[in-house]
Amino acid sequence: MTDAIQLRTIEFEGTDSGPHLLITGGVHGNEFTPMAAIRKLSKLIDANVLTGRLTLVPIVNRAAFLNGARTAEDGLDLARTCPGRCDGSVTERTAVALSELIRSADYYVDLHTGSSTESLSPMSGYVLHKSEEILNKQREMARAFNLPIIWGTSATLEGRSLSVARDANVPAIYTEYMGSGMCDADGVQDYVDGCLNVMASLGMIERTLPDSAIEHVVEDDRPDSGHMQVQNPSPITGFFESYAKLGDTIRAGECIGMAIDLNDDTAIPVVAGHEGIVLGLRTFSRVLKGESVAVLIETNAGKTKTSSKR
């Protein structure tokens, strides 16, 4: 018999009834800013002035964390494995535990960063849920979190924490903030503030919301929108040198950087497949053929698109 995974949770039960908010970090084992932020957030919550219930999970994927990598030793990406299998590998069983917790919540925030090899511009995102009511709640949560970029993407991608929330009709957002294997101090604070802002927007705590820091809001309903790992692949295995910076606006055909051949130092340009805002950049210079070197949020395609500084 395979042992079930038990996630470590930190629970707060308020004095008045209200929504149940779930906040998770560490779905990937090498994303450290969310883990630190949730630990810091847990020290700030006073159940005596809380309305509703708050569940915090600092590290969902403990096996991946102990492995010092994005995934556990089974090599499965937890964010592609939900809802998992009770009789499966450690990642599949972790997916079962995470999925059960998501279904128990009324609202969900999943905190991420880029991996050890990439960095992502601070953003919040959500799936374009078929229910207008749920979609609008997700938009409100993303705006309350108050990071510079908001990205709404296809609801058809499977295996993810947000696909579990989608199927359970739980309004949910995810966030990204830098990465490259670092624990970013600014990111920790922005994540703590963002979570508190969402709690205030849900009526769970009293808190004055800050002025908006949002610069771009983009919604793209094409089937592969939100699938970051397929964008702008390297043409060769080699050394990648980036010419772009996070937040840049890149035109279609513009050079993002160079992939340099190890045998003769030939530099092959990696050009943008479409116009967009640079959301993600590879920061680990060794790149394999086919690996993404940049993620662009396309601003001229999809269902709804706006670019606004507020």
SEGU-358098 format. One record per atom (N, C-alpha, C): residue in three letters; x, y, z. Coordinates in pm, whole numbers, padded with zeros to 5 digits, always signed. Layout:
alaXYZ
...
//
This chain:
met+00085-00119+00000
met+00000+00000+00000
met+00089+00125+00000
thr+00056+00221-00087
thr+00132+00344-00098
thr+00083+00445+00004
asp+00176+00507+00077
asp+00139+00604+00179
asp+00087+00732+00115
ala-00019+00787+00173
ala-00071+00917+00128
ala+00022+01028+00173
ile+00028+01133+00094
ile+00107+01250+00128
ile+00024+01341+00218
gln+00085+01387+00326
gln+00022+01483+00416
gln+00095+01616+00402
leu+00026+01718+00352
leu+00087+01850+00338
leu+00088+01920+00474
arg+00197+01989+00500
arg+00201+02071+00621
arg+00125+02201+00596
thr+00021+02223+00674
thr-00059+02344+00660
thr-00051+02428+00788
ile-00069+02558+00771
ile-00081+02651+00884
ile-00221+02709+00876
glu-00301+02685+00977
glu-00443+02719+00973
glu-00477+02834+01068
phe-00562+02923+01020
phe-00617+03031+01103
phe-00769+03031+01087
glu-00839+03023+01199
glu-00985+03027+01200
glu-01029+03157+01263
gly-01100+03239+01186
gly-01141+03369+01235
gly-01256+03361+01334
thr-01283+03474+01398
thr-01391+03479+01496
thr-01527+03492+01431
asp-01532+03540+01307
asp-01657+03551+01233
asp-01651+03462+01109
ser-01767+03412+01068
ser-01771+03327+00950
ser-01741+03409+00825
gly-01682+03344+00727
gly-01645+03411+00603
gly-01580+03312+00509
pro-01515+03360+00404
pro-01458+03271+00304
pro-01337+03195+00355
his-01312+03082+00290
his-01192+03003+00316
his-01093+03030+00203
leu-00981+03094+00235
leu-00877+03126+00138
leu-00759+03032+00158
leu-00715+02970+00048
leu-00597+02885+00047
leu-00484+02957-00026
ile-00364+02962+00034
ile-00246+03020-00029
ile-00135+02916-00024
thr-00077+02883-00140
thr+00028+02782-00145
thr+00156+02837-00206
gly+00266+02780-00164
gly+00397+02805-00223
gly+00470+02673-00242
gly+00578+02675-00315
gly+00660+02555-00328
gly+00597+02442-00404
val+00509+02473-00501
val+00463+02368-00592
val+00582+02313-00670
his+00677+02401-00697
his+00806+02360-00752
his+00912+02377-00643
gly+01003+02283-00635
gly+01095+02278-00522
gly+01205+02382-00521
asn+01225+02453-00634
asn+01332+02552-00640
asn+01279+02694-00654
glu+01157+02717-00605
glu+01097+02850-00608
glu+01084+02899-00463
phe+01184+02976-00419
phe+01201+03000-00276
phe+01131+03124-00223
thr+01111+03224-00307
thr+01045+03347-00260
thr+00907+03319-00203
pro+00821+03238-00267
pro+00691+03209-00207
pro+00699+03141-00072
met+00795+03050-00056
met+00809+02979+00071
met+00838+03077+00185
ala+00931+03170+00159
ala+00966+03268+00261
ala+00851+03365+00286
ala+00781+03402+00179
ala+00670+03497+00194
ala+00558+03438+00279
ile+00522+03312+00255
ile+00414+03250+00332
ile+00455+03234+00478
arg+00580+03200+00501
arg+00628+03191+00639
arg+00617+03327+00709
lys+00656+03434+00638
lys+00646+03568+00696
lys+00499+03608+00715
leu+00415+03576+00618
leu+00272+03608+00629
leu+00211+03541+00751
ser+00251+03418+00778
ser+00192+03343+00890
ser+00218+03411+01024
lys+00326+03490+01032
lys+00359+03559+01157
lys+00276+03687+01175
leu+00210+03731+01068
leu+00136+03857+01072
leu-00013+03840+01095
ile-00063+03717+01083
ile-00207+03694+01091
ile-00251+03685+01237
asp-00353+03760+01267
asp-00416+03755+01400
asp-00557+03700+01383
ala-00577+03576+01429
ala-00708+03512+01412
ala-00819+03588+01484
asn-00784+03669+01583
asn-00885+03744+01657
asn-00950+03853+01575
val-00884+03896+01468
val-00942+04001+01383
val-00962+03948+01241
leu-00968+03817+01229
leu-00985+03754+01098
leu-01130+03712+01078
thr-01182+03739+00961
thr-01312+03688+00921
thr-01290+03572+00823
gly-01348+03457+00854
gly-01332+03341+00768
gly-01216+03254+00810
arg-01162+03182+00714
arg-01057+03083+00743
arg-00944+03099+00642
leu-00821+03090+00691
leu-00702+03100+00606
leu-00618+02974+00622
thr-00584+02912+00509
thr-00495+02796+00509
thr-00371+02831+00428
leu-00255+02815+00492
leu-00127+02844+00428
leu-00048+02714+00414
val+00015+02696+00297
val+00104+02582+00275
val+00236+02638+00223
pro+00338+02651+00309
pro+00464+02711+00265
pro+00535+02631+00155
ile+00535+02497+00168
ile+00604+02411+00071
ile+00513+02294+00038
val+00449+02301-00078
val+00364+02190-00122
val+00448+02069-00158
asn+00551+02091-00239
asn+00628+01982-00298
asn+00756+01961-00219
arg+00742+01903-00101
arg+00858+01883-00013
arg+00963+01793-00077
ala+00920+01691-00150
ala+01015+01599-00213
ala+01102+01673-00315
ala+01041+01766-00391
ala+01119+01844-00488
ala+01213+01940-00417
phe+01165+02002-00309
phe+01252+02092-00232
phe+01374+02017-00180
leu+01354+01900-00122
leu+01465+01822-00068
leu+01557+01773-00180
asn+01500+01760-00301
asn+01579+01721-00418
asn+01658+01839-00475
gly+01629+01960-00425
gly+01698+02079-00471
gly+01669+02113-00616
ala+01546+02082-00661
ala+01514+02096-00802
ala+01366+02131-00819
arg+01329+02158-00942
arg+01189+02188-00974
arg+01100+02068-00941
thr+01152+01948-00964
thr+01073+01827-00947
thr+01138+01735-00844
ala+01060+01638-00799
ala+01113+01532-00714
ala+01193+01434-00800
glu+01245+01329-00738
glu+01331+01234-00809
glu+01256+01155-00916
asp+01122+01153-00912
asp+01047+01084-01017
asp+01043+01164-01147
gly+01090+01291-01142
gly+01099+01373-01262
gly+00968+01432-01310
leu+00859+01412-01237
leu+00729+01464-01279
leu+00709+01606-01229
asp+00657+01692-01315
asp+00626+01830-01278
asp+00490+01831-01210
leu+00487+01872-01084
leu+00361+01875-01009
leu+00257+01962-01077
ala+00303+02069-01144
ala+00211+02160-01212
ala+00164+02105-01346
arg+00194+01980-01376
arg+00141+01911-01494
arg+00078+01778-01455
thr+00069+01750-01325
thr+00033+01617-01276
thr-00102+01613-01204
cys-00155+01729-01168
cys-00283+01731-01095
cys-00395+01676-01182
pro-00492+01607-01127
pro-00517+01584-00984
pro-00443+01466-00923
gly-00358+01398-00998
gly-00272+01295-00942
gly-00337+01159-00927
arg-00262+01069-00860
arg-00307+00931-00837
arg-00270+00889-00695
cys-00365+00830-00626
cys-00340+00785-00488
cys-00236+00674-00482
asp-00224+00593-00588
asp-00131+00480-00590
asp-00008+00510-00674
gly+00018+00638-00700
gly+00125+00676-00790
gly+00255+00709-00720
ser+00341+00779-00793
ser+00471+00822-00741
ser+00451+00935-00640
val+00562+00982-00582
val+00552+01085-00480
val+00488+01212-00535
thr+00519+01249-00658
thr+00458+01369-00716
thr+00310+01347-00742
glu+00272+01231-00791
glu+00131+01202-00817
glu+00050+01201-00688
arg+00109+01151-00579
arg+00040+01151-00450
arg+00035+01292-00390
thr+00140+01371-00413
thr+00136+01510-00369
thr+00027+01586-00444
ala+00010+01556-00572
ala-00095+01619-00651
ala-00233+01588-00595
val-00252+01466-00547
val-00380+01429-00485
val-00407+01514-00362
ala-00306+01527-00276
ala-00321+01606-00153
ala-00348+01752-00185
leu-00274+01808-00281
leu-00295+01948-00319
leu-00434+01967-00377
ser-00476+01877-00463
ser-00607+01890-00528
ser-00721+01885-00426
glu-00708+01797-00328
glu-00811+01789-00223
glu-00819+01921-00147
leu-00704+01980-00119
leu-00701+02106-00044
leu-00763+02219-00127
ile-00733+02223-00256
ile-00790+02326-00343
ile-00942+02315-00346
arg-00993+02194-00356
arg-01139+02173-00364
arg-01208+02215-00235
ser-01133+02216-00123
ser-01193+02252+00006
ser-01205+02403+00025
ala-01138+02480-00063
ala-01130+02625-00045
ala-01241+02698-00121
asp-01264+02823-00082
asp-01354+02912-00155
asp-01277+03001-00253
tyr-01151+03028-00221
tyr-01063+03108-00307
tyr-00922+03051-00294
tyr-00842+03073-00398
tyr-00708+03011-00401
tyr-00607+03106-00464
val-00489+03118-00399
val-00375+03193-00452
val-00255+03099-00453
asp-00195+03078-00570
asp-00080+02989-00586
asp+00042+03074-00623
leu+00139+03082-00532
leu+00256+03169-00550
leu+00371+03093-00615
his+00428+03152-00720
his+00538+03091-00793
his+00649+03193-00818
thr+00761+03144-00873
thr+00865+03227-00933
thr+00914+03153-01057
gly+01006+03217-01130
gly+01076+03143-01233
gly+01158+03031-01172
ser+01204+02940-01256
ser+01282+02826-01208
ser+01426+02869-01179
ser+01513+02771-01155
ser+01654+02802-01131
ser+01723+02858-01255
thr+01662+02840-01373
thr+01726+02880-01498
thr+01661+03000-01564
glu+01559+03058-01503
glu+01489+03169-01567
glu+01438+03267-01462
ser+01407+03387-01509
ser+01349+03490-01424
ser+01223+03542-01492
leu+01122+03574-01411
leu+00994+03620-01463
leu+00957+03754-01402
ser+00908+03843-01487
ser+00864+03974-01440
ser+00745+03958-01345
pro+00738+04036-01237
pro+00628+04020-01142
pro+00491+04031-01208
met+00408+03930-01186
met+00277+03926-01250
met+00181+03840-01170
ser+00053+03860-01197
ser-00051+03768-01150
ser-00130+03722-01271
gly-00184+03602-01262
gly-00256+03547-01375
gly-00372+03460-01332
tyr-00455+03426-01430
tyr-00573+03342-01405
tyr-00615+03280-01537
val-00697+03175-01528
val-00754+03116-01649
val-00883+03190-01684
leu-00912+03194-01812
leu-01033+03261-01859
leu-01152+03167-01842
his-01200+03161-01721
his-01305+03067-01680
his-01433+03093-01758
lys-01504+02984-01789
lys-01627+02997-01867
lys-01738+03067-01789
ser-01729+03064-01656
ser-01825+03135-01573
ser-01783+03280-01558
glu-01867+03371-01605
glu-01833+03513-01596
glu-01821+03557-01450
glu-01901+03498-01363
glu-01895+03533-01220
glu-01759+03496-01162
ile-01713+03373-01189
ile-01584+03330-01136
ile-01471+03409-01200
leu-01480+03432-01331
leu-01377+03508-01401
leu-01364+03648-01342
asn-01475+03712-01314
asn-01469+03847-01258
asn-01409+03847-01117
lys-01437+03743-01039
lys-01375+03732-00906
lys-01224+03716-00919
gln-01181+03638-01018
gln-01037+03620-01041
gln-00973+03751-01085
arg-01041+03826-01170
arg-00989+03956-01210
arg-00972+04048-01089
glu-01070+04046-01000
glu-01064+04129-00879
glu-00947+04086-00790
met-00926+03956-00776
met-00815+03907-00694
met-00682+03950-00753
ala-00668+03937-00886
ala-00542+03975-00951
ala-00515+04124-00936
arg-00617+04204-00952
arg-00600+04349-00934
arg-00563+04382-00790
ala-00625+04314-00696
ala-00594+04338-00555
ala-00450+04299-00524
phe-00400+04192-00586
phe-00263+04149-00557
phe-00162+04256-00598
asn-00195+04329-00705
asn-00127+04456-00736
asn+00017+04441-00783
leu+00041+04344-00871
leu+00169+04335-00940
leu+00157+04401-01076
pro+00270+04440-01138
pro+00263+04524-01259
pro+00191+04463-01379
ile+00196+04329-01394
ile+00137+04265-01510
ile+00027+04169-01466
ile-00086+04174-01537
ile-00194+04077-01518
ile-00214+04006-01651
trp-00219+03872-01645
trp-00229+03792-01768
trp-00336+03686-01751
gly-00443+03700-01827
gly-00547+03598-01832
gly-00525+03509-01952
thr-00526+03377-01931
thr-00490+03284-02038
thr-00591+03170-02049
ser-00566+03085-02147
ser-00656+02976-02181
ser-00695+02893-02059
ala-00820+02852-02056
ala-00868+02765-01949
ala-00855+02618-01984
thr-00793+02586-02097
thr-00790+02448-02145
thr-00667+02370-02102
leu-00565+02436-02045
leu-00445+02365-02004
leu-00475+02277-01882
glu-00428+02154-01887
glu-00461+02057-01783
glu-00342+02028-01693
gly-00369+01958-01582
gly-00265+01909-01494
gly-00216+02007-01390
arg-00276+02125-01385
arg-00223+02234-01303
arg-00310+02258-01180
ser-00253+02329-01085
ser-00333+02365-00968
ser-00456+02446-01010
leu-00439+02537-01106
leu-00550+02620-01148
leu-00652+02542-01230
ser-00613+02433-01294
ser-00713+02351-01364
ser-00799+02274-01264
val-00741+02236-01149
val-00821+02175-01042
val-00920+02278-00988
ala-00873+02400-00964
ala-00961+02507-00916
ala-01070+02537-01019
arg-01031+02540-01146
arg-01129+02563-01253
arg-01242+02462-01247
asp-01207+02334-01238
asp-01307+02228-01238
asp-01393+02229-01113
ala-01338+02280-01003
ala-01413+02288-00877
ala-01485+02421-00862
asn-01473+02507-00964
asn-01535+02641-00959
asn-01487+02722-00839
val-01357+02710-00812
val-01293+02790-00707
val-01218+02905-00774
pro-01256+03030-00752
pro-01180+03142-00810
pro-01034+03136-00766
ala-00942+03144-00863
ala-00801+03121-00832
ala-00712+03209-00918
ile-00602+03252-00860
ile-00497+03322-00934
ile-00363+03258-00901
tyr-00267+03278-00991
tyr-00128+03242-00961
tyr-00043+03366-00981
thr+00076+03362-00925
thr+00167+03476-00938
thr+00307+03426-00973
glu+00385+03516-01033
glu+00525+03491-01063
glu+00606+03612-01019
tyr+00731+03587-00975
tyr+00815+03699-00930
tyr+00962+03659-00937
met+01028+03703-01044
met+01171+03677-01064
met+01200+03527-01057
gly+01309+03485-00992
gly+01344+03344-00988
gly+01493+03323-00989
ser+01543+03241-01083
ser+01686+03210-01097
ser+01742+03146-00970
gly+01658+03073-00896
gly+01705+03005-00776
gly+01728+03096-00657
met+01685+03223-00666
met+01706+03319-00559
met+01582+03332-00472
cys+01603+03375-00349
cys+01494+03421-00263
cys+01502+03573-00260
asp+01411+03637-00334
asp+01416+03780-00358
asp+01346+03855-00245
ala+01419+03943-00175
ala+01363+04013-00060
ala+01247+04103-00100
asp+01260+04174-00213
asp+01149+04257-00259
asp+01029+04171-00293
gly+01055+04055-00353
gly+00946+03965-00388
gly+00875+03912-00265
val+00950+03880-00161
val+00888+03833-00037
val+00792+03938+00016
gln+00835+04063+00021
gln+00749+04169+00074
gln+00629+04194-00018
asp+00652+04197-00148
asp+00541+04219-00241
asp+00440+04105-00234
tyr+00487+03983-00212
tyr+00397+03870-00199
tyr+00317+03878-00068
val+00382+03916+00039
val+00309+03933+00166
val+00202+04041+00149
asp+00242+04155+00092
asp+00145+04263+00072
asp+00032+04220-00021
gly+00067+04147-00128
gly-00035+04102-00222
gly-00136+04010-00157
cys-00088+03917-00076
cys-00180+03826-00007
cys-00271+03901+00089
leu-00214+03995+00163
leu-00296+04075+00254
leu-00398+04159+00177
asn-00358+04210+00060
asn-00453+04286-00022
asn-00569+04199-00067
val-00539+04076-00109
val-00646+03985-00150
val-00737+03954-00033
met-00679+03931+00084
met-00761+03905+00202
met-00853+04023+00231
ala-00800+04144+00217
ala-00884+04263+00240
ala-00994+04273+00136
ser-00963+04241+00010
ser-01064+04249-00096
ser-01175+04147-00075
leu-01144+04037-00006
leu-01244+03934+00024
leu-01317+03959+00155
gly-01284+04068+00222
gly-01350+04102+00348
gly-01301+04023+00466
met-01180+03965+00457
met-01129+03882+00566
met-01055+03964+00671
ile-00996+04077+00630
ile-00925+04165+00722
ile-00955+04309+00684
glu-00926+04399+00778
glu-00934+04542+00749
glu-00796+04589+00703
arg-00790+04650+00585
arg-00661+04696+00533
arg-00689+04797+00423
thr-00619+04908+00426
thr-00632+05008+00321
thr-00553+04961+00200
leu-00620+04948+00087
leu-00553+04901-00033
leu-00466+05011-00092
pro-00349+04976-00143
pro-00256+05076-00195
pro-00299+05127-00332
asp-00233+05232-00379
asp-00253+05278-00516
asp-00213+05167-00612
ser-00277+05163-00726
ser-00251+05056-00822
ser-00110+05067-00880
ala-00043+04952-00886
ala+00088+04941-00952
ala+00077+04871-01087
ile-00046+04846-01131
ile-00068+04767-01253
ile-00034+04851-01376
glu+00046+04792-01465
glu+00087+04858-01588
glu+00025+04795-01712
his+00005+04664-01710
his-00048+04594-01827
his-00152+04492-01783
val-00262+04485-01856
val-00361+04379-01839
val-00386+04319-01977
val-00359+04190-01989
val-00375+04121-02117
val-00454+03994-02094
glu-00554+03970-02177
glu-00627+03844-02175
glu-00620+03782-02314
asp-00579+03656-02318
asp-00554+03586-02445
asp-00617+03447-02434
asp-00722+03424-02513
asp-00797+03299-02499
asp-00754+03191-02597
arg-00644+03208-02670
arg-00598+03104-02760
arg-00555+02979-02682
pro-00570+02860-02741
pro-00552+02735-02665
pro-00419+02720-02593
asp-00308+02769-02651
asp-00177+02750-02589
asp-00129+02871-02510
ser-00212+02974-02500
ser-00169+03090-02422
ser-00145+03045-02277
gly-00041+03097-02217
gly-00005+03057-02082
gly+00091+02941-02074
his+00119+02876-02189
his+00215+02765-02191
his+00353+02824-02218
met+00423+02860-02113
met+00547+02937-02127
met+00660+02856-02190
gln+00662+02725-02164
gln+00780+02647-02201
gln+00796+02624-02351
val+00697+02664-02431
val+00707+02638-02576
val+00747+02763-02654
gln+00761+02875-02588
gln+00789+03000-02659
gln+00938+03018-02689
asn+00967+03071-02808
asn+01100+03117-02848
asn+01210+03017-02811
pro+01206+02898-02874
pro+01304+02794-02841
pro+01441+02824-02900
ser+01543+02774-02831
ser+01678+02786-02883
ser+01696+02694-03004
pro+01759+02742-03111
pro+01777+02658-03229
pro+01885+02551-03212
ile+01972+02567-03112
ile+02083+02474-03091
ile+02107+02455-02942
thr+02187+02354-02911
thr+02244+02342-02777
thr+02371+02427-02772
gly+02377+02515-02675
gly+02493+02603-02670
gly+02486+02701-02555
phe+02545+02817-02578
phe+02556+02925-02478
phe+02459+03036-02519
phe+02368+03074-02429
phe+02270+03178-02463
phe+02309+03311-02400
glu+02311+03416-02483
glu+02333+03553-02438
glu+02210+03635-02471
ser+02145+03691-02369
ser+02023+03767-02390
ser+02053+03911-02428
tyr+01976+03965-02522
tyr+01981+04106-02557
tyr+01865+04183-02495
ala+01766+04112-02447
ala+01643+04175-02396
ala+01648+04184-02243
lys+01556+04263-02189
lys+01539+04275-02044
lys+01392+04251-02011
leu+01368+04205-01889
leu+01230+04187-01844
leu+01154+04318-01856
gly+01033+04310-01907
gly+00948+04428-01922
gly+00963+04500-02054
asp+01067+04465-02133
asp+01082+04527-02265
asp+00963+04491-02354
thr+00932+04581-02447
thr+00838+04548-02555
thr+00920+04511-02678
ile+00897+04390-02727
ile+00974+04335-02839
ile+00883+04325-02961
arg+00936+04362-03078
arg+00862+04348-03204
arg+00887+04209-03264
ala+00790+04160-03340
ala+00808+04034-03411
ala+00932+04042-03500
gly+01017+03941-03495
gly+01139+03938-03574
gly+01258+04005-03508
glu+01236+04072-03396
glu+01347+04138-03326
glu+01430+04034-03252
cys+01561+04059-03245
cys+01652+03964-03182
cys+01639+03969-03031
ile+01610+03855-02971
ile+01600+03844-02826
ile+01737+03818-02765
gly+01819+03744-02837
gly+01952+03709-02790
gly+02019+03615-02888
met+02137+03565-02852
met+02214+03480-02940
met+02238+03345-02874
ala+02220+03240-02954
ala+02260+03105-02915
ala+02394+03077-02983
ile+02496+03049-02903
ile+02632+03039-02956
ile+02677+02893-02958
asp+02718+02848-03076
asp+02762+02711-03095
asp+02893+02687-03019
leu+02901+02574-02950
leu+03019+02545-02868
leu+03140+02503-02951
asn+03116+02458-03074
asn+03226+02405-03155
asn+03304+02514-03228
asp+03232+02616-03278
asp+03302+02719-03357
asp+03261+02861-03321
asp+03184+02878-03212
asp+03140+03010-03163
asp+03050+03083-03262
thr+02989+03010-03355
thr+02890+03071-03443
thr+02772+03119-03360
ala+02733+03244-03380
ala+02620+03302-03305
ala+02496+03299-03393
ile+02392+03233-03343
ile+02266+03221-03416
ile+02161+03304-03343
pro+02102+03404-03410
pro+02003+03487-03341
pro+01876+03410-03310
val+01822+03437-03191
val+01689+03390-03155
val+01596+03509-03168
val+01504+03503-03263
val+01418+03617-03291
val+01279+03593-03237
ala+01214+03699-03197
ala+01080+03691-03139
ala+00980+03644-03245
gly+00899+03548-03206
gly+00797+03497-03297
gly+00677+03588-03309
his+00662+03678-03215
his+00550+03773-03218
his+00585+03893-03132
glu+00509+03999-03146
glu+00528+04119-03064
glu+00474+04093-02925
gly+00540+04150-02825
gly+00488+04135-02691
gly+00578+04193-02584
ile+00533+04180-02460
ile+00606+04225-02342
ile+00690+04108-02293
val+00816+04133-02263
val+00904+04027-02215
val+00866+03994-02071
leu+00801+03878-02055
leu+00764+03831-01922
leu+00874+03748-01859
gly+00939+03663-01940
gly+01039+03573-01886
gly+01164+03568-01970
leu+01278+03549-01905
leu+01406+03535-01974
leu+01488+03424-01910
arg+01553+03348-01996
arg+01646+03247-01945
arg+01768+03317-01885
thr+01807+03277-01765
thr+01922+03337-01698
thr+02036+03238-01680
phe+02011+03112-01707
phe+02113+03007-01703
phe+02165+02991-01844
ser+02291+03026-01868
ser+02340+03045-02005
ser+02354+02917-02086
arg+02372+02802-02022
arg+02371+02679-02100
arg+02227+02647-02139
val+02204+02633-02268
val+02069+02607-02315
val+02071+02487-02408
leu+01971+02402-02398
leu+01956+02288-02487
leu+01868+02324-02605
lys+01890+02259-02715
lys+01808+02283-02834
lys+01661+02261-02800
gly+01578+02358-02835
gly+01435+02348-02811
gly+01388+02408-02681
glu+01480+02440-02590
glu+01439+02502-02464
glu+01403+02648-02487
ser+01301+02695-02417
ser+01259+02834-02428
ser+01364+02927-02370
val+01392+03037-02440
val+01484+03137-02388
val+01413+03265-02348
ala+01286+03280-02388
ala+01211+03401-02352
ala+01063+03374-02364
val+00987+03437-02276
val+00841+03431-02280
val+00790+03572-02305
leu+00707+03586-02407
leu+00647+03715-02440
leu+00497+03708-02420
ile+00442+03809-02353
ile+00297+03823-02346
ile+00254+03900-02470
glu+00180+03832-02556
glu+00139+03893-02682
glu+00025+03991-02659
thr+00044+04113-02700
thr-00054+04218-02674
thr-00147+04246-02791
asn-00127+04177-02902
asn-00211+04205-03020
asn-00287+04082-03067
ala-00316+03991-02973
ala-00393+03872-03009
ala-00477+03831-02890
gly-00580+03752-02918
gly-00662+03699-02810
gly-00797+03766-02801
lys-00869+03727-02700
lys-01007+03767-02681
lys-01019+03913-02639
thr-00943+03950-02536
thr-00947+04085-02484
thr-00805+04127-02455
lys-00768+04245-02492
lys-00633+04288-02460
lys-00631+04437-02431
thr-00568+04470-02324
thr-00553+04611-02290
thr-00412+04632-02238
ser-00363+04748-02255
ser-00235+04787-02196
ser-00261+04918-02124
ser-00251+04913-01991
ser-00290+05032-01916
ser-00195+05055-01803
lys-00162+05181-01780
lys-00084+05222-01663
lys-00176+05304-01577
arg-00191+05259-01453
arg-00290+05321-01366
arg-00227+05366-01237
//
